[in-house]
Amino acid sequence: MDIVPLIDRIGENPTAALFGLITGIVFGVSAQRSRFCLRAAAVEFARRMMDSSVAVWLLTFSTALVWVQGATMLGLMRPEDARMMAVTGSWSGAIIGGLLFGVGMVLARGCSGRLLVLAATGNLRSVVSGLIFAVVAQMSLHGWLAPTRDYLARLWMTDGGANVNLLTMVGAPDWAGLALGLLTAVLALVIARKAGLGPRRLIFGSGVGFAVALGWVLTYQLSLAAFEPVSVTSATFSGPSANTLMFFLVSNPVLEFDVGLVPGVVIGAFAASWLTKEFKFQGFENEANMRRSMTGAVLMGFGAMLAGGCAIGAGVTGGSIFVGTAWLALLCMWIGAMVTDALVDQRGAVGVAAE
């Protein structure tokens, strides 16, 4: 992949933002059409339903595994060069942050990625929750909450100054990740068939996973061609939400992948909802729902920054390259969501489907 002419034409930072925009558009269209949401999948699983949301989530996760591991075997990217793999990970952050995020996404009725997609389709509840999420994420990264996040993260860190590659840790062969992805895809298709899920939603569910792989490959190729150091990353909505917010607030903003990603998701989700006549303005039903959503957004904002990523960033993006703390964070997100659903929503008989 020769991207040097593009870099020479528009520059390294605009190229990174363009790659983020492309990744975001693919993600936004696919997530809107597939109704991808970890919260909905976790609630279905907690209620022993194993229905369409579980099938879509498993298919997204398996698609990301297959494409990313395949790209790795072809030399199109190197997981060890990824930003989240190259830095020290936090086991304590993954546990505490993952649990907080899981609780928050049930209260907010959608994970951070889902809120962004819903906001682009006219859901004003998600606009409010998404803005709160971004503000709290920024506070957790550089603001008043940063010392608390740093203290909790340092309770239990990975050794050696880098994160843990689970495949390397267990001595698995190079093809093990690809094989796991294929097996998970088979499981997803079995569940989808029992749930009566149509091919269109399955295709778009796969598109979400493809967007993750696309981001990895594009940023890795940019890192090889760029003169300045470039972070190898992909779709995630904790850091990028905070960075995008600051991009529009500071006087000298810097273009980067993260800044292109969030607008790309909005553009993709908006276009998909508009063309299918699903765009519709919606607000909070009552004050109680507003308080609940705002509380969930706060927990997700802090939890995501502590865990090293959100349901997409840690759960799918980090999971696709087998980052140890990302897999632990994902597990804790499922646990936090299922416990919260059992204690809060099942008693109130709230519907399981994402809004």
MODAMO-V309951 format. One line per field, one symbol per residue. ss: DSSP state (@ for helix, = for strand, . for the rest). psi: psi as a letter, one per 30 degrees, with the letter a starting at -180 (. if undefined). burial: b if it has 16 or more other C-alpha atoms within 10 Angstrom, else e. A space follows every 10 residues. Layout:
BEGIN
ss = ???
psi = ???
burial = ???
END
This chain:
BEGIN
ss = ...@@@@@@@ .@@@@@@@@@ @@@@@@@@@@ @@@@...@@@ @@@@@@.... .@@@@@@@@@ @@@@@@@@@@ @@@.....@@ @=@@@@...= @@@@@@@@@@ @@@@@@@... .@@@@@@@@@ ..=@@@@@@@ @@@@@@@@@@ @@...@@@@@ @@@...=... ....=@@@@. .....@@@@@ @@@@@@@@@@ @@@@@...@@ @@@@@@@@@@ @@@@@@@@@@ @@@@@..... .=......@@ @@@@@@@... ......@@@@ @@@@@@@@@@ @@@@@..... .=....@@@@ @@@@@@@@@@ @@@@@@@... ..@@@@@@@@ ..=@@@@@@@ @@@@@@@@@@ @@@@@@@@.. .....
psi = jjgeeeeeef leeeeeeeee eeeeeeeeee eeffhkkeee eeeeeegheh aeeeeeeeee eeeeeeeeee eeffgfljef fkeffflklj eeeeeeeeee eeeefeefhk leeeeeeeef ggjfeeeeee eeeeeeeeef efbffeeeee eeefejlllg glakjeeeeg hklegeeeee eeeeeeeeee eeeefhklee eeeeeeeeee eeeeeeeeee eefeflelkk kjaaklgdee eeeeefeffl filkkleeff eeeeeeeeee eeeefghfkk kkakeleeee eeeeeeeeee eeeeeefgla feeeeeeeef ghkefeeeee eeeeeeeeee eefeeefghk lfkk.
burial = eeeeeebeee ebbbbbbbbb bbbbbbbbbb bbbbbbbbbb bbbbbbeeeb bbbbbbbbbb bbbbbbbbbb bbeeebbbbb ebbbbbbbbb bbbbbbbbbb bbbbbbbbbb bbbbbbbbbb bbbbbbbbbb bbbbbbbbbb beeeebeebb ebbeeebbee ebbbbbbeee eeeeeebbee bbebbebbbe bbeebebeee bbbbbbbbbb bbbbbbbbbb bbbebbeeeb bbbbbbbbbb bbbbbbbeee eeeebbbbbb bbbbbbbbbb bbbeeeeebe eeeeeeeeeb ebbbbbbbbb bbbbbbbbbb bbbbbbbbbb bbbbbbbbbb bbbbbbbbbb beeebeeeee ebbbe
END
